Amino acid sequence: MKHYPVMLGEVIAALSPKAGETYIDGTFGNGGYSEAFLKAAKCHVIGLDRDPNVQCRATELAAAYDGRFTLIDTPFSKMDQLDSIEQVDAVILDIGVSSMQLDESERGFSFMRSGPLDMRMSQSGPSAEDAVNEMSRSDLEQIFRVYGEEKRARRAAELIVRARSESRIVTTGGLAELLEKGLGRTGKIHPATRVFQALRIFINDELRELYLGLCAAEAILKPGGRLIVVTFHSLEDRLVKRFIRRRSEAAKSGSRYQPELVQEGPSPSFNENRRSVVKPSEKELAENPRSRSAKLRCAIRSDRPAFIRDDALLPSVPFLEDYGWAA
Ligand SMILES: C[S@@+](CC[C@H](N)C(=O)[O-])C[C@H]1O[C@@H](n2cnc3c(N)ncnc32)[C@H](O)[C@@H]1O
């Protein structure tokens, strides 16, 4: 399937690329955003991706835009820990899986064509097969409920536990089929959709990566630097929205009539543009239906210090470490 960089025009408008500036494209993927930034101005782009398969495309860009593009194979949550990166003018995150990852059945992200039950973006660590065959029923239920927003989470977990007691579940097709048979079709979407989403988020630790990525961006953005995030489902969007709101409203409390109630909070580390949530245009929706749930949010870094990290924005769910699995 053709690769469309989602909401590219809107991302460029939010970024407003300028010569001499440095940007982090934290989710390089097929390089659609990076290439558009490099074309739009004589800027420098540092691409990050935890999928080693993007290397080939990165080599092409490095050759075509000599000296202005580099790729670092690392999760974006660590962008503030790299010696080679100092302060930057923008951080752009396009959260989720790429069309290349989705379309390749060997990667195990999709059940449209059966493949190994893998789903690991970094191609290392535990896989979805490990999660499905080794996690307790109640933990599976919880991740399906929280990460998949699946109403029939308990039933889905029970079906899996029953099936795996007969034989290990090893393919996307096998898992999708047992869920389809056991849950039945109720709406337009395939009954396995939400369970697959939940497993993918769990295995790639996506929500914590997103939260740590936002904190890391806060640490390395220059005053005036832009944070631009494109998300694809409500769990991610809610996290980005709350993060930006918390950090832009920090000191704005109290009342003009009861000034004694004013609470001293940290100074806002971001300025939020209240109308900053943007959705894809009708034209884009017609050309690329996969963009239908995309949302873009942006905020501008202030000159105030970064907040102290607290994990209150993360849902309470089992994490990989609970099983002794490193991310
Ligand atoms: C939706 S695609 C990005 C597409 C890209 N904007 C383009 O125009 O081609 C998301 C990419 O981000 C990568 N990714 C997801 N989570 C990541 C993380 N925590 N750290 C680094 N890369 C990540 C995935 O491997 C995937 O290649």
PDBQT file of the ligand as one rigid body, heavy atoms in Angstrom, charges set to zero:
ROOT
HETATM    1  C1  LIG A 401       3.509   6.319  12.064  1.00  0.00    +0.000 C 
HETATM    2  S1  LIG A 401       5.154   5.903  11.756  1.00  0.00    +0.000 S 
HETATM    3  C2  LIG A 401       5.922   7.399  11.322  1.00  0.00    +0.000 C 
HETATM    4  C3  LIG A 401       5.798   7.761   9.874  1.00  0.00    +0.000 C 
HETATM    5  C4  LIG A 401       6.611   8.992   9.499  1.00  0.00    +0.000 C 
HETATM    6  N1  LIG A 401       6.097  10.197  10.098  1.00  0.00    +0.000 N 
HETATM    7  C5  LIG A 401       6.677   9.183   8.014  1.00  0.00    +0.000 C 
HETATM    8  O1  LIG A 401       6.257  10.220   7.516  1.00  0.00    +0.000 OA
HETATM    9  O2  LIG A 401       7.149   8.264   7.329  1.00  0.00    +0.000 OA
HETATM   10  C6  LIG A 401       5.778   5.612  13.342  1.00  0.00    +0.000 C 
HETATM   11  C7  LIG A 401       7.236   5.169  13.422  1.00  0.00    +0.000 C 
HETATM   12  O3  LIG A 401       7.670   5.452  14.733  1.00  0.00    +0.000 OA
HETATM   13  C8  LIG A 401       8.433   4.383  15.222  1.00  0.00    +0.000 C 
HETATM   14  N2  LIG A 401       8.255   4.407  16.666  1.00  0.00    +0.000 N 
HETATM   15  C9  LIG A 401       7.140   4.143  17.386  1.00  0.00    +0.000 A 
HETATM   16  N3  LIG A 401       7.363   4.292  18.684  1.00  0.00    +0.000 NA
HETATM   17  C10 LIG A 401       8.658   4.694  18.805  1.00  0.00    +0.000 A 
HETATM   18  C11 LIG A 401       9.475   5.047  19.914  1.00  0.00    +0.000 A 
HETATM   19  N4  LIG A 401       9.020   4.995  21.157  1.00  0.00    +0.000 N 
HETATM   20  N5  LIG A 401      10.751   5.448  19.663  1.00  0.00    +0.000 NA
HETATM   21  C12 LIG A 401      11.231   5.499  18.394  1.00  0.00    +0.000 A 
HETATM   22  N6  LIG A 401      10.499   5.172  17.312  1.00  0.00    +0.000 NA
HETATM   23  C13 LIG A 401       9.232   4.780  17.518  1.00  0.00    +0.000 A 
HETATM   24  C14 LIG A 401       7.856   3.154  14.569  1.00  0.00    +0.000 C 
HETATM   25  O4  LIG A 401       8.844   2.136  14.520  1.00  0.00    +0.000 OA
HETATM   26  C15 LIG A 401       7.470   3.691  13.194  1.00  0.00    +0.000 C 
HETATM   27  O5  LIG A 401       8.511   3.489  12.272  1.00  0.00    +0.000 OA
ENDROOT
TORSDOF 0
